[in-house]
Amino acid sequence: MVIKITSSDNKIVKNTRQLNKRKSREKNKEYIIEGVRSVRDAIKYEEEIKYILYSNKINNVQQGEGLLEDVLSLGLKVYEVDEKIFNSLSDTENSQGIMAVIGMKKFDINEIIRPNGLYVVLDRIQDPGNLGTIIRTADSAGFHGVILTKGCVDIYNPKAIRSTMGSIFNIPIIQGFGEEDLIEVLHREKINIVCTSLDTDKYYYDVDFSKNVAIVIGNEGNGVSDYILNKSNLLIKIPILGKAESLNASTASSVIIYESVRQRMTKLL
């Protein structure tokens, strides 16, 4: 059943609008995904879909064909809103006319840590595009979790979610973790902590990334915190042969994460 909403003062519209703010997302434990592919992925991976909003514009989106029928067949709450109201809630310039409100997953670090696991730790990453891309890369490389320290941009930021391209549904993500607690857990579980740093002579391809490692990627401007650097097992760097001083955080992480893939695949041969 589809319920039509014609007023911007409707409580569903108000609740959705509030979720554009981090504080409201954290309070309600809900966030917004937008677009045909994102909604299809949420259904595919059996996310907790609270409700769906759409405008008539979805009828003009080719890949959206049959989507409304699918969500209705699942018994989900579906609301049709005026396109003007929808656009006031949308974070994109050219929306596809559909969004969903999703319940946040809660992961405990002790649940995701495993023997010989592979993890990415993001230390105070600020750019949502970088954050989402790194999560997508970690997912594609078969890593077991992504851990965000306090001070990172919100994973449920709309740009971050779009940049994950659905990987937010596939890989455990823990955010807001204190660095002291993080180090305690990783040391206790004997996970090797490897940090990117310019202050080292060791290159990333000289290190075993095939198992039992947490790769730490630091803040775009300041790098990894001194505390984590001092508690890490190893510092590594990526060779810079040109005049650039450094690599983008998501690019650097991709290089190192896929070195792990190369090593694992080589061992299988």
Secondary structure in CASP SS format (residue, H / E / C, confidence):
PFRMAT SS
TARGET T0000
AUTHOR 0000-0000-0000
METHOD secondary structure of the structure
MODEL  1
M C 1.00
V E 1.00
I E 1.00
K E 1.00
I E 1.00
T C 1.00
S C 1.00
S C 1.00
D C 1.00
N C 1.00
K H 1.00
I H 1.00
V H 1.00
K H 1.00
N H 1.00
T H 1.00
R H 1.00
Q H 1.00
L C 1.00
N C 1.00
K C 1.00
R H 1.00
K H 1.00
S H 1.00
R H 1.00
E H 1.00
K H 1.00
N H 1.00
K C 1.00
E E 1.00
Y E 1.00
I E 1.00
I E 1.00
E E 1.00
G C 1.00
V H 1.00
R H 1.00
S H 1.00
V H 1.00
R H 1.00
D H 1.00
A H 1.00
I H 1.00
K H 1.00
Y C 1.00
E C 1.00
E C 1.00
E C 1.00
I E 1.00
K E 1.00
Y E 1.00
I E 1.00
L E 1.00
Y E 1.00
S C 1.00
N H 1.00
K H 1.00
I H 1.00
N H 1.00
N H 1.00
V C 1.00
Q H 1.00
Q H 1.00
G H 1.00
E C 1.00
G C 1.00
L H 1.00
L H 1.00
E H 1.00
D H 1.00
V H 1.00
L H 1.00
S H 1.00
L C 1.00
G C 1.00
L C 1.00
K C 1.00
V E 1.00
Y E 1.00
E E 1.00
V E 1.00
D C 1.00
E H 1.00
K H 1.00
I H 1.00
F H 1.00
N H 1.00
S H 1.00
L H 1.00
S C 1.00
D C 1.00
T C 1.00
E C 1.00
N C 1.00
S C 1.00
Q C 1.00
G C 1.00
I E 1.00
M E 1.00
A E 1.00
V E 1.00
I E 1.00
G E 1.00
M C 1.00
K C 1.00
K C 1.00
F C 1.00
D C 1.00
I H 1.00
N H 1.00
E H 1.00
I H 1.00
I C 1.00
R C 1.00
P C 1.00
N C 1.00
G C 1.00
L E 1.00
Y E 1.00
V E 1.00
V E 1.00
L E 1.00
D C 1.00
R C 1.00
I C 1.00
Q C 1.00
D C 1.00
P H 1.00
G H 1.00
N H 1.00
L H 1.00
G H 1.00
T H 1.00
I H 1.00
I H 1.00
R H 1.00
T H 1.00
A H 1.00
D H 1.00
S H 1.00
A C 1.00
G C 1.00
F C 1.00
H C 1.00
G E 1.00
V E 1.00
I E 1.00
L E 1.00
T E 1.00
K C 1.00
G C 1.00
C C 1.00
V C 1.00
D C 1.00
I C 1.00
Y C 1.00
N C 1.00
P H 1.00
K H 1.00
A H 1.00
I H 1.00
R H 1.00
S H 1.00
T H 1.00
M C 1.00
G C 1.00
S H 1.00
I H 1.00
F H 1.00
N C 1.00
I C 1.00
P C 1.00
I E 1.00
I E 1.00
Q E 1.00
G E 1.00
F E 1.00
G C 1.00
E H 1.00
E H 1.00
D H 1.00
L H 1.00
I H 1.00
E H 1.00
V H 1.00
L H 1.00
H H 1.00
R H 1.00
E C 1.00
K C 1.00
I C 1.00
N E 1.00
I E 1.00
V E 1.00
C E 1.00
T E 1.00
S C 1.00
L C 1.00
D C 1.00
T C 1.00
D C 1.00
K C 1.00
Y E 1.00
Y H 1.00
Y H 1.00
D H 1.00
V C 1.00
D C 1.00
F C 1.00
S C 1.00
K C 1.00
N C 1.00
V E 1.00
A E 1.00
I E 1.00
V E 1.00
I E 1.00
G C 1.00
N E 1.00
E C 1.00
G C 1.00
N C 1.00
G E 1.00
V C 1.00
S C 1.00
D H 1.00
Y H 1.00
I H 1.00
L H 1.00
N H 1.00
K H 1.00
S C 1.00
N C 1.00
L E 1.00
L E 1.00
I E 1.00
K E 1.00
I C 1.00
P C 1.00
I C 1.00
L C 1.00
G C 1.00
K C 1.00
A C 1.00
E C 1.00
S C 1.00
L C 1.00
N C 1.00
A H 1.00
S H 1.00
T H 1.00
A H 1.00
S H 1.00
S H 1.00
V H 1.00
I H 1.00
I H 1.00
Y H 1.00
E H 1.00
S H 1.00
V H 1.00
R H 1.00
Q H 1.00
R H 1.00
M H 1.00
T H 1.00
K H 1.00
L H 1.00
L C 1.00
END
